[in-house]
Structures are given as C-alpha cells and as structure tokens.
Amino acid sequence: MSKAIFYHAGCPVCVEAEQGVLDYLDKSKITPEVVHLGTDQDRIEEAEKVGVKSVPALVIDENVYHINFGASLADVKR
C-alpha cells in the first residue's frame, strides 16, 4: 500500500486543500498522513528532502504535488 503525506502549515488555504484532497484519496490503496509543519517543525527538514517547496503539498510515492500556494517552506521556518 502506498503512503500519502499531506504537508501544511495550518493556514486557510492549507486547511481547505487538506479537506478537499484527502477526501478524494482511495483509502484502500493509500494510507494518508497529515503533517502540520507549523506545530511539527522538526519535520520541515524531512519535507525539504523529499522536494516540498511550499505548502500545502501532497507527497505520494516520492512524487510531490504542490497544491495552490499557502506559504513557502522558508516562511514556515520563521
């Protein structure tokens, strides 16, 4: 089974994207995980290593899908 990680920072754009995108994932094929980088800042480096440049972003099997634009990772680090 594939794993999907949805990275976000809690902003309105991120929350709306989370609600919309995760509803469409087939949970019988993908195990979703939500990572709030605003409160879980120790995972920012992980997000950067897999190629996340801004949030919200969805990572599935090493493919990064940037959804809309809420904030850059540089902004989240502050």
N, C-alpha and C positions, 0 to 999 in steps of 0.2 A: 504494500500500500504506500502511496506517495504521501509526503508531508507538505503542507502549505503553511507558510509563516506570513502572517499579516503584520507588518510593522507600521506603527502610527505614533503620533505624539499627543493625541487627545484633543486636537483642535476640531472645530465643527466639520471641516472638510474631511478629516480623517474618520470621524465617527460616522458620518453619512456614508462614506465609502465602505467602511467595515460592515455596516448593516446591509448595504446593497450587495457587495461582492460575496461575502460569506454565505448569504442565503442561496446563491447560485452554485456553490460548490457541491459536487456529488459526494456526500459524506461516506458512501460505500466504497469510494475509490481514493479519497483524500482525507487525511487527518489534519484538521486545521488547528493552528495555534495563533493566538493573538499576543503580540508583544507591544506594550505601551512604553516607548522609549523615554517618555517624559518621567515616568516613575521607575523604570527599569533601565537606568542609564548604563549599567555595566554591560548591556547587550548592544550598545551602539557600535563597538568595535566589530562584533560579530556581523552586524548588518552591513557595515562597510566592506568587510572581507568578502561577502557574497555579492557585492555590487550595488547595494542600495545607495542611491544618491540623494533621494528626497522621500518624504513620507506624505501620504500613505503609499505603501508599496507591498506587493504580494510576491512572495518567492515560492515557486513550485519547482522541485527537481532542478535546482541551480539556475532556473530562469527567473529573472527579475522583471516584474511588471509594475512600472510606476503609474499610479492612478491619480489623475488630476495633479494638483500641486498644493500641498498644505504648508510644508516647510522643508528647507534643505537640512541635511544632517548637521551641517555647521551651525545652523540656528538651533537645532535640538540640543547640541552640546553645551550651549550657553546657560 
